[in-house]
Amino acid sequence: MRPIPEDAVRAIVGAGRRLAEQGWVPATAGNISVRLAGGRVAITRSGFHKAYLTAEAVMAVDLEGQPEDPTLRPSAETGLHCGAYRRFPNVGAVVHGHSVANTVLSRAAGDAIGLEGYELLKAFPGLPTHEAAVDVPVLDNDQDIARLQRAVEARWDGMAARGGDIPPGYVIRGHGAYVWAPDMEAALARLEGLEFMLACELASRGGLGR
């Protein structure tokens, strides 16, 4: 069994700490992954608190989410990570967190959360200015991850068919946000930018108390 490169483990462990510092991975929530060479993915194992990750908490799966070591259990949502890697060849890291803002806003949203006029929209690719708008897709939560991934892919296909850009992330209703990028630093920056804008949206709506 091939070892997981140390730089991939360090990237995942460091990302877990950054997400925990923001309060986006309460209890054992959230998951983090890195694409490896040869059609492999390093991903957090199920049941580990992301603030205290070690090399033991990281395992390898293939692009279909099958563990290289069948005695280890990957994150329950491994299929969503692998779906992003299969669809977008330039994706090198995927992060998933559960913030108050993305959870609350998604429960009140339709099929997207619109973000417009924010300076941090520049965290998304192809948007060099705040004078832009992005509709972040919202998917209904589903404990059947294979079915949820099919719904994600159908949304991607619909956006592509309309000639629109596919945003590098989405929100699962009442659950959390998924974001990806070519490497871990970019993925974390993208998530932080998204979460800042979602927090602004939540505050501007009075915490949805009105």
N, C-alpha and C positions, 0 to 999 in steps of 0.2 A: 504494500500500500504506500503510495507516494506521500511524502510529508507535505504539509501546507507551508508555503514560503513564510518566513518570519515577518517580512514587510506587510504581508496581507493580514497576519494576525495582529500586528501592531496597529494597523489602520483600523481594524474592527474594534479592538480594545479601546483605542483612543476615541473613536466615534461614540462608543457606549458611554464613556465618561462625559463627553460634551453634551450628549442628549440628556443624560441624567442631571447635569448641572442646570439645564433649562427646565427640568421638571416634565419632560416629554415622554419619559419611559417609566411610569409608576409601576410598583410591584415588579412583575417580570414581563411587562408589556414591551412591545417594540421588537424589531429585528433589523439586522445589519448584514450586508454581504459585499463581497468583492469578487469580480471575475478573475479566474486564474487561467493560465495557459492550458491548452489541450481540452477545451470543453468542460472545464471544471469550475465550480463555484465554492468559495469559502463562505460559510454562513454561521450565524449564532445558533447554538443548540437551544432546544426548548427548555424553559424553566429556569434560566439564569437571569439574575438581575443585571441590567446593563451597566450599572455603576461599578460593578465588581468583576468584570469579565477578566478571564485569564486565557491562556492558550487552550486549556481544557474545555473552555466553553465554545470553541470554534471547531467546526467539522467541515468536511467536503462532500458535495453532492455533484451529480452530473446536471446537464442543462434540462433534464426532465424532473429534477428534484430527487433522484434516487440516491440514497446515502452510499458512499464508498464503504463505510463500515456499518453493516446492518444492525449492529448492536447499539448504535447511537441514534437519537431522535432529533432531527432538525426542527427548527421553528415550524409551527403549524402552517405558516403562510409562505413557506419556501416556494410554492408554485407561483406566487405572484412575483417574487424576485426573478425566478427563472423565465417567466413570461417576458419580462422587460429585457433580459439578456438575449433571449431568442429573437425578439422583434427588432431590437436596436443594436447593431454590431458595435457601435462606438461606446456603449454603456460599460463602464468599468466598476461602478459601485451603486448600490441601492440602499436607501435608509428609510426606515418607517418609524414614526413616532405618534404618540397619542397626547396632543395638547388639549387644553380646555377650549381654546379658540376653534381648532378644526373640528372638535367633537360637537360643540354647541352649534356653530354655524352650519355644519353639514346636516344636522337634524332639522333645521329650519329651511334648508335650501331646496331648490328644484333639482334639475340635473346638472347644475354647475354653480360655482361661486364666482361672480364677476369681480375682477380687480382692475381698477383704472386710475391712472394719474399718479401712481406711487413711484417715487424715485427708485425703490428697490425692485421694480419690475425689470430693471436691468440685470437682475440675477438670472433671468430667463434668457435662453439663447435667441439671438436675432432681434433683441429689443435694446437698442443703444440709448434710448431716451425714456423719460417718464411719460411722454405723450403717446401712450399705448394702452391697450386693454387686453386682458387675458381672461378667458373663461376656464377655470380649473374644474375638470370633470368631477362629478359626485356620483358614486356608484352605491347602490343599495348593499347593505351588509349581508353576508351570506357565510354560514359556517362550512358550506361545501366549497372548498377553495378552487377545485377544478371548474365548477360552474361559475364562480365569481371571476376567475381568469377568462373564461369564455365571454363573459359580459364586458370585461375590460377590453378584450380584443375586438369585440363588436363595436364598442365605442371608438376605438382607434380606427377601425376600418371605415366607420361612418365619417369621421373627421377627414381622413385621407381622401375619401370619395368626393367630399365637398371641396377639396383643394386647400383645406386649411392645414396649418401647422399643428402637430400633436404636442401639447405641452408636456414637459418632462416630469410629469407627476399627476396624481389624482388623489381624491379624498374618498374614503369609504364612510358612508353615512353613520354617524354616531360612533365611529370607530377610530379613525386616524388617517394620516397622510402618508403617501408613498412618493418619494422623489428619487431621481437617478441622475447621473452625470458621468463624464468620462473617467473621473477618479474620485477618491473619497473626499478630498478637500473641497472639490467643486460641488459634490453632492451635499455636503454639510452646509456650505455657503448657500446653496439653493434652498435647502430646507429652512435655514435660519431666515432667509429673505421672505419666503412664503409665510412662515409663521409670524413674522413681524407684521406683514400686511393683513393676515387674518386676525391678529390681535387688534390692529387698528380698526378693522371692519366691525369686530365685536364691540369695541368701545364706542364706535360711532353710532351703533344701534342700541346703545344703552344696555348692553349685555342681553339683548333681545327681551328686555323687560317692558318694552312698549310696543 
